């Protein structure tokens, strides 16, 4: 994960079955993500979005290094 992605840890994904989930936006805090989600629900009432905190480890980091 690059530095800019670490600054924006909250991720909004859009579920588009049968395709894989699509990262739609990144946010620095949860309240911004929820506000954006509410606006999108008004524009696209049948679309499905998920908000979560991205805690993925960098690919080059081993668990044994911790």
PDB file of N, CA, C, O and CB in Angstrom:
ATOM      1  N   UNK A   1       0.855  -1.167   0.000  1.00  0.00           N
ATOM      2  CA  UNK A   1       0.000   0.000   0.000  1.00  0.00           C
ATOM      3  C   UNK A   1       0.904   1.235   0.000  1.00  0.00           C
ATOM      4  O   UNK A   1       1.802   1.345   0.836  1.00  0.00           O
ATOM      5  CB  UNK A   1      -0.975  -0.005   1.230  1.00  0.00           C
ATOM      6  N   UNK A   2       0.677   2.143  -0.913  1.00  0.00           N
ATOM      7  CA  UNK A   2       1.517   3.333  -0.985  1.00  0.00           C
ATOM      8  C   UNK A   2       1.080   4.356   0.078  1.00  0.00           C
ATOM      9  O   UNK A   2       0.027   4.217   0.701  1.00  0.00           O
ATOM     10  CB  UNK A   2       1.451   3.957  -2.404  1.00  0.00           C
ATOM     11  N   UNK A   3       1.902   5.362   0.261  1.00  0.00           N
ATOM     12  CA  UNK A   3       1.676   6.349   1.317  1.00  0.00           C
ATOM     13  C   UNK A   3       0.335   7.062   1.169  1.00  0.00           C
ATOM     14  O   UNK A   3      -0.356   7.277   2.165  1.00  0.00           O
ATOM     15  CB  UNK A   3       2.796   7.368   1.321  1.00  0.00           C
ATOM     16  N   UNK A   4      -0.043   7.430  -0.045  1.00  0.00           N
ATOM     17  CA  UNK A   4      -1.309   8.141  -0.232  1.00  0.00           C
ATOM     18  C   UNK A   4      -2.512   7.272   0.134  1.00  0.00           C
ATOM     19  O   UNK A   4      -3.525   7.786   0.608  1.00  0.00           O
ATOM     20  CB  UNK A   4      -1.434   8.614  -1.676  1.00  0.00           C
ATOM     21  N   UNK A   5      -2.406   5.954  -0.083  1.00  0.00           N
ATOM     22  CA  UNK A   5      -3.508   5.067   0.296  1.00  0.00           C
ATOM     23  C   UNK A   5      -3.593   4.924   1.809  1.00  0.00           C
ATOM     24  O   UNK A   5      -4.681   4.736   2.351  1.00  0.00           O
ATOM     25  CB  UNK A   5      -3.337   3.688  -0.355  1.00  0.00           C
ATOM     26  N   UNK A   6      -2.449   5.012   2.502  1.00  0.00           N
ATOM     27  CA  UNK A   6      -2.471   4.955   3.963  1.00  0.00           C
ATOM     28  C   UNK A   6      -3.169   6.169   4.554  1.00  0.00           C
ATOM     29  O   UNK A   6      -3.787   6.069   5.614  1.00  0.00           O
ATOM     30  CB  UNK A   6      -1.052   4.852   4.512  1.00  0.00           C
ATOM     31  N   UNK A   7      -3.081   7.317   3.883  1.00  0.00           N
ATOM     32  CA  UNK A   7      -3.754   8.526   4.367  1.00  0.00           C
ATOM     33  C   UNK A   7      -5.266   8.414   4.252  1.00  0.00           C
ATOM     34  O   UNK A   7      -6.006   9.035   5.015  1.00  0.00           O
ATOM     35  CB  UNK A   7      -3.269   9.743   3.594  1.00  0.00           C
ATOM     36  N   UNK A   8      -5.715   7.619   3.294  1.00  0.00           N
ATOM     37  CA  UNK A   8      -7.149   7.456   3.054  1.00  0.00           C
ATOM     38  C   UNK A   8      -7.516   5.992   3.296  1.00  0.00           C
ATOM     39  O   UNK A   8      -7.717   5.222   2.356  1.00  0.00           O
ATOM     40  CB  UNK A   8      -7.537   7.902   1.597  1.00  0.00           C
ATOM     41  N   UNK A   9      -7.597   5.628   4.565  1.00  0.00           N
ATOM     42  CA  UNK A   9      -7.799   4.243   4.948  1.00  0.00           C
ATOM     43  C   UNK A   9      -9.211   3.716   4.758  1.00  0.00           C
ATOM     44  O   UNK A   9      -9.406   2.507   4.639  1.00  0.00           O
ATOM     45  CB  UNK A   9      -7.422   4.079   6.346  1.00  0.00           C
ATOM     46  N   UNK A  10     -10.205   4.606   4.728  1.00  0.00           N
ATOM     47  CA  UNK A  10     -11.594   4.160   4.554  1.00  0.00           C
ATOM     48  C   UNK A  10     -11.877   3.991   3.074  1.00  0.00           C
ATOM     49  O   UNK A  10     -11.657   4.905   2.280  1.00  0.00           O
ATOM     50  CB  UNK A  10     -12.598   5.167   5.193  1.00  0.00           C
ATOM     51  N   UNK A  11     -12.363   2.823   2.712  1.00  0.00           N
ATOM     52  CA  UNK A  11     -12.584   2.471   1.312  1.00  0.00           C
ATOM     53  C   UNK A  11     -14.062   2.210   1.072  1.00  0.00           C
ATOM     54  O   UNK A  11     -14.726   1.553   1.874  1.00  0.00           O
ATOM     55  CB  UNK A  11     -11.746   1.236   0.915  1.00  0.00           C
ATOM     56  N   UNK A  12     -14.567   2.727  -0.033  1.00  0.00           N
ATOM     57  CA  UNK A  12     -15.935   2.430  -0.447  1.00  0.00           C
ATOM     58  C   UNK A  12     -15.843   1.581  -1.703  1.00  0.00           C
ATOM     59  O   UNK A  12     -15.176   1.953  -2.668  1.00  0.00           O
ATOM     60  CB  UNK A  12     -16.774   3.744  -0.696  1.00  0.00           C
ATOM     61  N   UNK A  13     -16.515   0.442  -1.685  1.00  0.00           N
ATOM     62  CA  UNK A  13     -16.547  -0.413  -2.871  1.00  0.00           C
ATOM     63  C   UNK A  13     -17.976  -0.522  -3.370  1.00  0.00           C
ATOM     64  O   UNK A  13     -18.933  -0.412  -2.604  1.00  0.00           O
ATOM     65  CB  UNK A  13     -15.966  -1.817  -2.564  1.00  0.00           C
ATOM     66  N   UNK A  14     -18.095  -0.737  -4.653  1.00  0.00           N
ATOM     67  CA  UNK A  14     -19.409  -0.951  -5.252  1.00  0.00           C
ATOM     68  C   UNK A  14     -19.500  -2.400  -5.666  1.00  0.00           C
ATOM     69  O   UNK A  14     -18.595  -2.938  -6.304  1.00  0.00           O
ATOM     70  CB  UNK A  14     -19.653  -0.004  -6.465  1.00  0.00           C
ATOM     71  N   UNK A  15     -20.598  -3.025  -5.300  1.00  0.00           N
ATOM     72  CA  UNK A  15     -20.841  -4.423  -5.657  1.00  0.00           C
ATOM     73  C   UNK A  15     -21.566  -4.467  -6.993  1.00  0.00           C
ATOM     74  O   UNK A  15     -22.655  -3.917  -7.151  1.00  0.00           O
ATOM     75  CB  UNK A  15     -21.667  -5.156  -4.553  1.00  0.00           C
ATOM     76  N   UNK A  16     -20.935  -5.134  -7.945  1.00  0.00           N
ATOM     77  CA  UNK A  16     -21.477  -5.248  -9.295  1.00  0.00           C
ATOM     78  C   UNK A  16     -21.494  -6.713  -9.714  1.00  0.00           C
ATOM     79  O   UNK A  16     -20.653  -7.130 -10.510  1.00  0.00           O
ATOM     80  CB  UNK A  16     -20.652  -4.403 -10.297  1.00  0.00           C
ATOM     81  N   UNK A  17     -22.441  -7.510  -9.192  1.00  0.00           N
ATOM     82  CA  UNK A  17     -22.456  -8.924  -9.557  1.00  0.00           C
ATOM     83  C   UNK A  17     -22.681  -9.083 -11.054  1.00  0.00           C
ATOM     84  O   UNK A  17     -23.452  -8.308 -11.621  1.00  0.00           O
ATOM     85  CB  UNK A  17     -23.543  -9.676  -8.771  1.00  0.00           C
ATOM     86  N   UNK A  18     -22.078 -10.002 -11.697  1.00  0.00           N
ATOM     87  CA  UNK A  18     -21.168 -11.046 -11.251  1.00  0.00           C
ATOM     88  C   UNK A  18     -19.706 -10.632 -11.318  1.00  0.00           C
ATOM     89  O   UNK A  18     -18.829 -11.486 -11.191  1.00  0.00           O
ATOM     90  CB  UNK A  18     -21.374 -12.280 -12.070  1.00  0.00           C
ATOM     91  N   UNK A  19     -19.415  -9.355 -11.513  1.00  0.00           N
ATOM     92  CA  UNK A  19     -18.035  -8.886 -11.580  1.00  0.00           C
ATOM     93  C   UNK A  19     -17.457  -8.754 -10.172  1.00  0.00           C
ATOM     94  O   UNK A  19     -18.204  -8.706  -9.194  1.00  0.00           O
ATOM     95  CB  UNK A  19     -17.954  -7.535 -12.328  1.00  0.00           C
ATOM     96  N   UNK A  20     -16.130  -8.696 -10.069  1.00  0.00           N
ATOM     97  CA  UNK A  20     -15.521  -8.498  -8.741  1.00  0.00           C
ATOM     98  C   UNK A  20     -15.847  -7.097  -8.216  1.00  0.00           C
ATOM     99  O   UNK A  20     -16.143  -6.196  -9.000  1.00  0.00           O
ATOM    100  CB  UNK A  20     -13.977  -8.706  -8.806  1.00  0.00           C
ATOM    101  N   UNK A  21     -15.792  -6.912  -6.891  1.00  0.00           N
ATOM    102  CA  UNK A  21     -16.078  -5.584  -6.321  1.00  0.00           C
ATOM    103  C   UNK A  21     -15.115  -4.533  -6.862  1.00  0.00           C
ATOM    104  O   UNK A  21     -13.955  -4.825  -7.151  1.00  0.00           O
ATOM    105  CB  UNK A  21     -15.995  -5.627  -4.786  1.00  0.00           C
ATOM    106  N   UNK A  22     -15.611  -3.314  -6.991  1.00  0.00           N
ATOM    107  CA  UNK A  22     -14.840  -2.213  -7.557  1.00  0.00           C
ATOM    108  C   UNK A  22     -14.572  -1.178  -6.470  1.00  0.00           C
ATOM    109  O   UNK A  22     -15.508  -0.687  -5.838  1.00  0.00           O
ATOM    110  CB  UNK A  22     -15.585  -1.571  -8.760  1.00  0.00           C
ATOM    111  N   UNK A  23     -13.296  -0.842  -6.248  1.00  0.00           N
ATOM    112  CA  UNK A  23     -12.973   0.232  -5.299  1.00  0.00           C
ATOM    113  C   UNK A  23     -13.457   1.522  -5.925  1.00  0.00           C
ATOM    114  O   UNK A  23     -12.981   1.940  -6.980  1.00  0.00           O
ATOM    115  CB  UNK A  23     -11.421   0.294  -4.967  1.00  0.00           C
ATOM    116  N   UNK A  24     -14.407   2.140  -5.261  1.00  0.00           N
ATOM    117  CA  UNK A  24     -15.078   3.303  -5.815  1.00  0.00           C
ATOM    118  C   UNK A  24     -14.429   4.601  -5.349  1.00  0.00           C
ATOM    119  O   UNK A  24     -14.268   5.536  -6.134  1.00  0.00           O
ATOM    120  CB  UNK A  24     -16.546   3.290  -5.435  1.00  0.00           C
ATOM    121  N   UNK A  25     -14.052   4.658  -4.060  1.00  0.00           N
ATOM    122  CA  UNK A  25     -13.465   5.882  -3.512  1.00  0.00           C
ATOM    123  C   UNK A  25     -12.728   5.563  -2.220  1.00  0.00           C
ATOM    124  O   UNK A  25     -12.972   4.532  -1.594  1.00  0.00           O
ATOM    125  CB  UNK A  25     -14.552   6.955  -3.264  1.00  0.00           C
ATOM    126  N   UNK A  26     -11.825   6.456  -1.826  1.00  0.00           N
ATOM    127  CA  UNK A  26     -11.095   6.348  -0.560  1.00  0.00           C
ATOM    128  C   UNK A  26     -11.308   7.631   0.221  1.00  0.00           C
ATOM    129  O   UNK A  26     -11.390   8.718  -0.351  1.00  0.00           O
ATOM    130  CB  UNK A  26      -9.570   6.082  -0.795  1.00  0.00           C
ATOM    131  N   UNK A  27     -11.396   7.488   1.552  1.00  0.00           N
ATOM    132  CA  UNK A  27     -11.664   8.630   2.419  1.00  0.00           C
ATOM    133  C   UNK A  27     -10.735   8.606   3.614  1.00  0.00           C
ATOM    134  O   UNK A  27     -10.261   7.546   4.025  1.00  0.00           O
ATOM    135  CB  UNK A  27     -13.127   8.636   2.881  1.00  0.00           C
ATOM    136  N   UNK A  28     -10.476   9.779   4.168  1.00  0.00           N
ATOM    137  CA  UNK A  28      -9.594   9.862   5.336  1.00  0.00           C
ATOM    138  C   UNK A  28     -10.339   9.588   6.634  1.00  0.00           C
ATOM    139  O   UNK A  28      -9.720   9.217   7.631  1.00  0.00           O
ATOM    140  CB  UNK A  28      -8.940  11.230   5.403  1.00  0.00           C
ATOM    141  N   UNK A  29     -11.658   9.765   6.637  1.00  0.00           N
ATOM    142  CA  UNK A  29     -12.409   9.460   7.858  1.00  0.00           C
ATOM    143  C   UNK A  29     -13.770   8.856   7.516  1.00  0.00           C
ATOM    144  O   UNK A  29     -14.272   8.992   6.400  1.00  0.00           O
ATOM    145  CB  UNK A  29     -12.591  10.731   8.714  1.00  0.00           C
ATOM    146  N   UNK A  30     -14.340   8.195   8.498  1.00  0.00           N
ATOM    147  CA  UNK A  30     -15.587   7.453   8.292  1.00  0.00           C
ATOM    148  C   UNK A  30     -16.766   8.381   8.003  1.00  0.00           C
ATOM    149  O   UNK A  30     -17.627   8.036   7.194  1.00  0.00           O
ATOM    150  CB  UNK A  30     -15.895   6.598   9.515  1.00  0.00           C
ATOM    151  N   UNK A  31     -16.824   9.530   8.634  1.00  0.00           N
ATOM    152  CA  UNK A  31     -17.972  10.416   8.427  1.00  0.00           C
ATOM    153  C   UNK A  31     -18.038  10.921   6.981  1.00  0.00           C
ATOM    154  O   UNK A  31     -19.130  11.071   6.433  1.00  0.00           O
ATOM    155  CB  UNK A  31     -17.903  11.607   9.395  1.00  0.00           C
ATOM    156  N   UNK A  32     -16.893  11.181   6.363  1.00  0.00           N
ATOM    157  CA  UNK A  32     -16.891  11.572   4.949  1.00  0.00           C
ATOM    158  C   UNK A  32     -17.405  10.436   4.070  1.00  0.00           C
ATOM    159  O   UNK A  32     -18.164  10.662   3.127  1.00  0.00           O
ATOM    160  CB  UNK A  32     -15.475  11.982   4.505  1.00  0.00           C
ATOM    161  N   UNK A  33     -16.989   9.224   4.387  1.00  0.00           N
ATOM    162  CA  UNK A  33     -17.435   8.063   3.610  1.00  0.00           C
ATOM    163  C   UNK A  33     -18.943   7.858   3.738  1.00  0.00           C
ATOM    164  O   UNK A  33     -19.617   7.572   2.749  1.00  0.00           O
ATOM    165  CB  UNK A  33     -16.692   6.797   4.067  1.00  0.00           C
ATOM    166  N   UNK A  34     -19.468   8.002   4.940  1.00  0.00           N
ATOM    167  CA  UNK A  34     -20.916   7.832   5.138  1.00  0.00           C
ATOM    168  C   UNK A  34     -21.707   8.925   4.432  1.00  0.00           C
ATOM    169  O   UNK A  34     -22.755   8.651   3.848  1.00  0.00           O
ATOM    170  CB  UNK A  34     -21.254   7.831   6.632  1.00  0.00           C
ATOM    171  N   UNK A  35     -21.220  10.151   4.481  1.00  0.00           N
ATOM    172  CA  UNK A  35     -21.902  11.257   3.797  1.00  0.00           C
ATOM    173  C   UNK A  35     -21.941  11.018   2.292  1.00  0.00           C
ATOM    174  O   UNK A  35     -22.965  11.238   1.646  1.00  0.00           O
ATOM    175  CB  UNK A  35     -21.203  12.596   4.101  1.00  0.00           C
ATOM    176  N   UNK A  36     -20.838  10.573   1.751  1.00  0.00           N
ATOM    177  CA  UNK A  36     -20.769  10.278   0.320  1.00  0.00           C
ATOM    178  C   UNK A  36     -21.714   9.134  -0.033  1.00  0.00           C
ATOM    179  O   UNK A  36     -22.370   9.159  -1.075  1.00  0.00           O
ATOM    180  CB  UNK A  36     -19.326   9.925  -0.093  1.00  0.00           C
ATOM    181  N   UNK A  37     -21.778   8.143   0.834  1.00  0.00           N
ATOM    182  CA  UNK A  37     -22.661   7.000   0.615  1.00  0.00           C
ATOM    183  C   UNK A  37     -24.131   7.420   0.597  1.00  0.00           C
ATOM    184  O   UNK A  37     -24.910   6.936  -0.223  1.00  0.00           O
ATOM    185  CB  UNK A  37     -22.434   5.944   1.697  1.00  0.00           C
ATOM    186  N   UNK A  38     -24.501   8.315   1.497  1.00  0.00           N
ATOM    187  CA  UNK A  38     -25.893   8.787   1.536  1.00  0.00           C
ATOM    188  C   UNK A  38     -26.267   9.541   0.260  1.00  0.00           C
ATOM    189  O   UNK A  38     -27.372   9.387  -0.260  1.00  0.00           O
ATOM    190  CB  UNK A  38     -26.115   9.692   2.755  1.00  0.00           C
ATOM    191  N   UNK A  39     -25.340  10.352  -0.235  1.00  0.00           N
ATOM    192  CA  UNK A  39     -25.604  11.078  -1.478  1.00  0.00           C
ATOM    193  C   UNK A  39     -25.743  10.112  -2.657  1.00  0.00           C
ATOM    194  O   UNK A  39     -26.603  10.292  -3.518  1.00  0.00           O
ATOM    195  CB  UNK A  39     -24.481  12.094  -1.754  1.00  0.00           C
ATOM    196  N   UNK A  40     -24.890   9.088  -2.686  1.00  0.00           N
ATOM    197  CA  UNK A  40     -24.971   8.107  -3.769  1.00  0.00           C
ATOM    198  C   UNK A  40     -26.263   7.305  -3.710  1.00  0.00           C
ATOM    199  O   UNK A  40     -26.815   6.951  -4.751  1.00  0.00           O
ATOM    200  CB  UNK A  40     -23.778   7.165  -3.717  1.00  0.00           C
ATOM    201  N   UNK A  41     -26.752   7.013  -2.515  1.00  0.00           N
ATOM    202  CA  UNK A  41     -28.014   6.267  -2.377  1.00  0.00           C
ATOM    203  C   UNK A  41     -29.179   7.048  -2.973  1.00  0.00           C
ATOM    204  O   UNK A  41     -30.112   6.454  -3.513  1.00  0.00           O
ATOM    205  CB  UNK A  41     -28.298   5.953  -0.895  1.00  0.00           C
ATOM    206  N   UNK A  42     -29.130   8.375  -2.879  1.00  0.00           N
ATOM    207  CA  UNK A  42     -30.190   9.189  -3.479  1.00  0.00           C
ATOM    208  C   UNK A  42     -30.089   9.197  -5.004  1.00  0.00           C
ATOM    209  O   UNK A  42     -31.103   9.213  -5.701  1.00  0.00           O
ATOM    210  CB  UNK A  42     -30.125  10.624  -2.942  1.00  0.00           C
ATOM    211  N   UNK A  43     -28.854   9.185  -5.514  1.00  0.00           N
ATOM    212  CA  UNK A  43     -28.660   9.201  -6.960  1.00  0.00           C
ATOM    213  C   UNK A  43     -28.857   7.826  -7.591  1.00  0.00           C
ATOM    214  O   UNK A  43     -29.382   7.714  -8.699  1.00  0.00           O
ATOM    215  CB  UNK A  43     -27.280   9.716  -7.288  1.00  0.00           C
ATOM    216  N   UNK A  44     -28.434   6.778  -6.879  1.00  0.00           N
ATOM    217  CA  UNK A  44     -28.522   5.406  -7.388  1.00  0.00           C
ATOM    218  C   UNK A  44     -29.130   4.519  -6.306  1.00  0.00           C
ATOM    219  O   UNK A  44     -28.395   3.817  -5.612  1.00  0.00           O
ATOM    220  CB  UNK A  44     -27.116   4.871  -7.821  1.00  0.00           C
ATOM    221  N   UNK A  45     -30.445   4.533  -6.146  1.00  0.00           N
ATOM    222  CA  UNK A  45     -31.071   3.814  -5.030  1.00  0.00           C
ATOM    223  C   UNK A  45     -30.905   2.296  -5.066  1.00  0.00           C
ATOM    224  O   UNK A  45     -30.995   1.650  -4.023  1.00  0.00           O
ATOM    225  CB  UNK A  45     -32.518   4.131  -4.999  1.00  0.00           C
ATOM    226  N   UNK A  46     -30.668   1.716  -6.233  1.00  0.00           N
ATOM    227  CA  UNK A  46     -30.549   0.256  -6.319  1.00  0.00           C
ATOM    228  C   UNK A  46     -29.105  -0.228  -6.283  1.00  0.00           C
ATOM    229  O   UNK A  46     -28.863  -1.435  -6.268  1.00  0.00           O
ATOM    230  CB  UNK A  46     -31.208  -0.236  -7.581  1.00  0.00           C
ATOM    231  N   UNK A  47     -28.147   0.683  -6.270  1.00  0.00           N
ATOM    232  CA  UNK A  47     -26.731   0.300  -6.217  1.00  0.00           C
ATOM    233  C   UNK A  47     -26.369  -0.135  -4.797  1.00  0.00           C
ATOM    234  O   UNK A  47     -26.952   0.344  -3.825  1.00  0.00           O
ATOM    235  CB  UNK A  47     -25.819   1.477  -6.676  1.00  0.00           C
ATOM    236  N   UNK A  48     -25.400  -1.047  -4.687  1.00  0.00           N
ATOM    237  CA  UNK A  48     -24.957  -1.536  -3.386  1.00  0.00           C
ATOM    238  C   UNK A  48     -23.509  -1.130  -3.160  1.00  0.00           C
ATOM    239  O   UNK A  48     -22.632  -1.402  -3.980  1.00  0.00           O
ATOM    240  CB  UNK A  48     -25.116  -3.072  -3.285  1.00  0.00           C
ATOM    241  N   UNK A  49     -23.279  -0.471  -2.025  1.00  0.00           N
ATOM    242  CA  UNK A  49     -21.953  -0.003  -1.653  1.00  0.00           C
ATOM    243  C   UNK A  49     -21.595  -0.532  -0.275  1.00  0.00           C
ATOM    244  O   UNK A  49     -22.467  -0.712   0.576  1.00  0.00           O
ATOM    245  CB  UNK A  49     -21.884   1.537  -1.679  1.00  0.00           C
ATOM    246  N   UNK A  50     -20.312  -0.780  -0.059  1.00  0.00           N
ATOM    247  CA  UNK A  50     -19.804  -1.172   1.254  1.00  0.00           C
ATOM    248  C   UNK A  50     -18.682  -0.215   1.640  1.00  0.00           C
ATOM    249  O   UNK A  50     -17.906   0.229   0.794  1.00  0.00           O
ATOM    250  CB  UNK A  50     -19.303  -2.656   1.253  1.00  0.00           C
ATOM    251  N   UNK A  51     -18.612   0.091   2.929  1.00  0.00           N
ATOM    252  CA  UNK A  51     -17.542   0.929   3.462  1.00  0.00           C
ATOM    253  C   UNK A  51     -16.774   0.087   4.471  1.00  0.00           C
ATOM    254  O   UNK A  51     -17.371  -0.555   5.335  1.00  0.00           O
ATOM    255  CB  UNK A  51     -18.103   2.252   4.119  1.00  0.00           C
ATOM    256  N   UNK A  52     -15.459   0.091   4.360  1.00  0.00           N
ATOM    257  CA  UNK A  52     -14.657  -0.632   5.335  1.00  0.00           C
ATOM    258  C   UNK A  52     -13.305   0.041   5.485  1.00  0.00           C
ATOM    259  O   UNK A  52     -12.917   0.865   4.657  1.00  0.00           O
ATOM    260  CB  UNK A  52     -14.487  -2.106   4.925  1.00  0.00           C
ATOM    261  N   UNK A  53     -12.589  -0.313   6.545  1.00  0.00           N
ATOM    262  CA  UNK A  53     -11.255   0.215   6.792  1.00  0.00           C
ATOM    263  C   UNK A  53     -10.237  -0.750   6.226  1.00  0.00           C
ATOM    264  O   UNK A  53     -10.227  -1.924   6.595  1.00  0.00           O
ATOM    265  CB  UNK A  53     -11.013   0.450   8.302  1.00  0.00           C
ATOM    266  N   UNK A  54      -9.389  -0.280   5.345  1.00  0.00           N
ATOM    267  CA  UNK A  54      -8.398  -1.113   4.668  1.00  0.00           C
ATOM    268  C   UNK A  54      -7.160  -1.250   5.548  1.00  0.00           C
ATOM    269  O   UNK A  54      -6.424  -0.284   5.749  1.00  0.00           O
ATOM    270  CB  UNK A  54      -8.023  -0.514   3.287  1.00  0.00           C
ATOM    271  N   UNK A  55      -6.935  -2.450   6.070  1.00  0.00           N
ATOM    272  CA  UNK A  55      -5.790  -2.702   6.949  1.00  0.00           C
ATOM    273  C   UNK A  55      -4.807  -3.670   6.301  1.00  0.00           C
ATOM    274  O   UNK A  55      -4.076  -4.368   7.003  1.00  0.00           O
ATOM    275  CB  UNK A  55      -6.264  -3.258   8.301  1.00  0.00           C
ATOM    276  N   UNK A  56      -4.779  -3.721   4.987  1.00  0.00           N
ATOM    277  CA  UNK A  56      -3.900  -4.663   4.304  1.00  0.00           C
ATOM    278  C   UNK A  56      -2.439  -4.309   4.534  1.00  0.00           C
ATOM    279  O   UNK A  56      -2.069  -3.139   4.639  1.00  0.00           O
ATOM    280  CB  UNK A  56      -4.206  -4.690   2.808  1.00  0.00           C
ATOM    281  N   UNK A  57      -1.618  -5.356   4.610  1.00  0.00           N
ATOM    282  CA  UNK A  57      -0.187  -5.198   4.797  1.00  0.00           C
ATOM    283  C   UNK A  57       0.492  -5.016   3.449  1.00  0.00           C
ATOM    284  O   UNK A  57       0.005  -5.532   2.443  1.00  0.00           O
ATOM    285  CB  UNK A  57       0.403  -6.404   5.542  1.00  0.00           C
ATOM    286  N   UNK A  58       1.609  -4.292   3.406  1.00  0.00           N
ATOM    287  CA  UNK A  58       2.350  -4.196   2.145  1.00  0.00           C
ATOM    288  C   UNK A  58       2.788  -5.585   1.682  1.00  0.00           C
ATOM    289  O   UNK A  58       3.046  -6.459   2.509  1.00  0.00           O
ATOM    290  CB  UNK A  58       3.582  -3.268   2.303  1.00  0.00           C
ATOM    291  N   UNK A  59       2.872  -5.792   0.387  1.00  0.00           N
ATOM    292  CA  UNK A  59       3.202  -7.097  -0.170  1.00  0.00           C
ATOM    293  C   UNK A  59       4.595  -7.549   0.245  1.00  0.00           C
ATOM    294  O   UNK A  59       4.800  -8.736   0.501  1.00  0.00           O
ATOM    295  CB  UNK A  59       3.099  -7.063  -1.683  1.00  0.00           C
ATOM    296  N   UNK A  60       5.557  -6.635   0.317  1.00  0.00           N
ATOM    297  CA  UNK A  60       6.926  -7.008   0.627  1.00  0.00           C
ATOM    298  C   UNK A  60       7.191  -7.246   2.112  1.00  0.00           C
ATOM    299  O   UNK A  60       8.302  -7.622   2.486  1.00  0.00           O
ATOM    300  CB  UNK A  60       7.840  -5.953   0.131  1.00  0.00           C
ATOM    301  N   UNK A  61       6.190  -7.032   2.961  1.00  0.00           N
ATOM    302  CA  UNK A  61       6.373  -7.213   4.404  1.00  0.00           C
ATOM    303  C   UNK A  61       5.972  -8.622   4.816  1.00  0.00           C
ATOM    304  O   UNK A  61       4.877  -9.079   4.486  1.00  0.00           O
ATOM    305  CB  UNK A  61       5.553  -6.173   5.194  1.00  0.00           C
ATOM    306  N   UNK A  62       6.842  -9.302   5.528  1.00  0.00           N
ATOM    307  CA  UNK A  62       6.575 -10.654   6.041  1.00  0.00           C
ATOM    308  C   UNK A  62       5.891 -10.552   7.393  1.00  0.00           C
ATOM    309  O   UNK A  62       6.128  -9.602   8.139  1.00  0.00           O
ATOM    310  CB  UNK A  62       7.890 -11.482   6.156  1.00  0.00           C
ATOM    311  N   UNK A  63       5.052 -11.512   7.714  1.00  0.00           N
ATOM    312  CA  UNK A  63       4.453 -11.544   9.042  1.00  0.00           C
ATOM    313  C   UNK A  63       5.499 -11.824  10.104  1.00  0.00           C
ATOM    314  O   UNK A  63       5.322 -11.434  11.258  1.00  0.00           O
ATOM    315  CB  UNK A  63       3.352 -12.592   9.106  1.00  0.00           C
ATOM    316  N   UNK A  64       6.591 -12.494   9.738  1.00  0.00           N
ATOM    317  CA  UNK A  64       7.630 -12.844  10.699  1.00  0.00           C
ATOM    318  C   UNK A  64       8.460 -11.637  11.115  1.00  0.00           C
ATOM    319  O   UNK A  64       9.164 -11.704  12.123  1.00  0.00           O
ATOM    320  CB  UNK A  64       8.532 -13.908  10.119  1.00  0.00           C
ATOM    321  N   UNK A  65       8.399 -10.529  10.367  1.00  0.00           N
ATOM    322  CA  UNK A  65       9.147  -9.330  10.694  1.00  0.00           C
ATOM    323  C   UNK A  65       8.537  -8.562  11.837  1.00  0.00           C
ATOM    324  O   UNK A  65       9.215  -7.722  12.429  1.00  0.00           O
ATOM    325  CB  UNK A  65       9.249  -8.449   9.500  1.00  0.00           C
ATOM    326  N   UNK A  66       7.296  -8.808  12.175  1.00  0.00           N
ATOM    327  CA  UNK A  66       6.579  -8.041  13.200  1.00  0.00           C
ATOM    328  C   UNK A  66       7.154  -8.152  14.546  1.00  0.00           C
ATOM    329  O   UNK A  66       6.638  -7.553  15.489  1.00  0.00           O
ATOM    330  CB  UNK A  66       5.193  -8.451  13.266  1.00  0.00           C
TER     331      UNK A  66
END
